[in-house]
C-alpha cells in the first residue's frame, strides 16, 4: 500500500524559511514533487524531481525554493526560502509510479501560511 506522509508546514513571516518533507512507502517512484493549492485557486505545480535528480520548478518559486530527494529513504524535500504571503497554500506531496500505467499518488497536504 502506497503512503505519502508530509511534515514541515507551519506559520512563518515573510522572508522566512520552511522545509517540507514527504516520506513515501510502498513503492519506488519515477518522480516526486510538490504541488500547492491556495483558497479559491486550482492546484498548481511547485517543483518536481526525477529519480535521477532532474528538477523542474514553477517560475514563481525559481531561485527561492529547492527540491531534493533521498532515494535511499524514499523521501523528497522542499526547502523554501524568502517566503512571500502569496506562497500561502496547502502543499501536497506527489509521487508518480510508471509501470503498466502511470499512477499518481498524493499526500494529505500540509498548510503553509506566510504572514506579511
Buried (B, 14 or more C-beta within 10 A) or exposed (E): EEEBBBEBBEEBEEEBEBBBBBBBEEBEBBBBBBBBBBEEEEBEBBBBBBEEEEBEBBEEBEEBBBBBBEEEEBBBBBBBBEBBEEBBBBBBBBBBBEEEEEBEBBBEBBEBBBEE
